[in-house]
């Protein structure tokens, strides 16, 4: 790896207080043409690489790893229930928990692939299950271990390159590589990456993740008994209900940019929580580029 690529990669993960091993640096190498203009010293301790003056993030990574494993166990239990619905094709853990860097106070974010034409009915039933068991985040200031379902995609619309906030959306590209597919019985995780092979331009060394069997959820034979909840005639009814109760703040900005997308093959509800431009600007600043 050349020095420029080395620094660009470390600079991005430094935003999240995440020191990298040599193998992680190689796998997540950022290979864009951005020039680096930064005077920093890189240190290595206990097998981790980080910038001088950032020694504290070694302990932080260890603490967050322990917290993340506990959250991942909870995520697996919940996903095992949600995967019973036949229209669910894949469930992946994403965001900070996806690369085992979640804070103790963090919630648990799922990225879900659904059957075509069944995205609204899937969201309705899954949100309903979470509400019944009080697993949804009811207080934005107290999200610890709650389950967030803010991104659904149907399997006939897997290419998400149009969501980029810049020509090289570094957050989106890394977000994709950090998905943990805990439910993937039909290989839709691999199909998702084939449809988004454009990220290879920026992260050429990434290989699709292979979770240990102990973390994987397999298709349950009881799924067939819930087929009634997946019948197509539910879709327009449940879409109308959800659109009616959707907060006006989300409806107002829907499809105006990439924060909130409301379509029949994509539902993305990030609103003010979509901080990709902020992270891009932070990273550009770190490597000495003007925003």
C-alpha angles and dihedrals in degrees: 000000000000119000094249093054090045092055095043091054095046091046092056095049091044087068086066095041090246117143114202135226119225091257091050091049089053096045094046097039109153107220106182122132094248111134119232121228106174135121105212138138118230117214132193123208130164089353096306129114122215142145120278111268092031098089090125092072091070091071090039092057092051092050093047091048091057092046090047094053090054091049091047090057089053091046091054093052092051094043090052088063095042092049090064090080108093095220092063108096101171139006119195130179110231146177118036094345089054090072094032094253101118122140119234089250094051127115124228117255123203128197110203134196117202140187114276113269092018104080096110096046090047092052092047096053095042094048088047092055091050091049094049091053093040093240097133122098104258097171118046089208093053111047101140111149094345117139119244121198102186103136126056125167129181119228093244091063107048101138107093100171090117088069092071114121090204138015087269107029098189095186095052093047093050091041089061094050090051098057112123108208103209092165115038110133096153101040098254091142089063091044089053091057093045088055090049101044088136089088087071087078089066104027102029097167098054117122123193112264122254110202121210111259091246090067097044125097116216127209110277120227089222090067090089090064090063095053090111089069090057100053112129096236089070092064102078092039095051092041090056092049093049094046089051094054096038110119114258089232090065096041090053096058097033113133091355090109135342099284096084120024120180111182135131090255100036134039115182119167109178102125111161090359092070099100099163094120090050091053092046091052092046091052093047089051091051093053092045102257126138115241 
